[in-house]
Amino acid sequence: MPPIDWGKETPGQRVARIRKERGYTQVELAEKIGILQTLVTDYEKDRLRLSAEMAVRFSLALDVSLDELLKPKAPKNTARKPSRKVLRRLESIETLPGHHQQAVLRSIDMMLTGLKNAS
């Protein structure tokens, strides 16, 4: 049987990409899975192969299906989940009084408009 063509990403590279998209550090992901951070590095750099158990642990921790984690195919154009960094900031904004929330959101809107016009 010929070796699997992983396409543009190896399984480890896919784990790293999804971890970053979700806003996790290697340390945070390691804690969620119950392993050492150095092992996350080894999996991401394909020094270690994902066992079935580790694939399940990574998929649960990253909130993705095993297919999305392991299947060697081009990513679909699906809506991305916001990163944890963005969600944390949004949660902080929501704790502010209403008038402060509006001020922050107006500032963000002005900045985004300026960036779009500059492009």
Summary of the structure (lengths in Angstrom):
residues: 119
radius of gyration: 18.5
end to end distance: 49.0
largest distance: 64.3
contacts: 263
relative contact order: 0.12
helix: 64%
strand: 0%
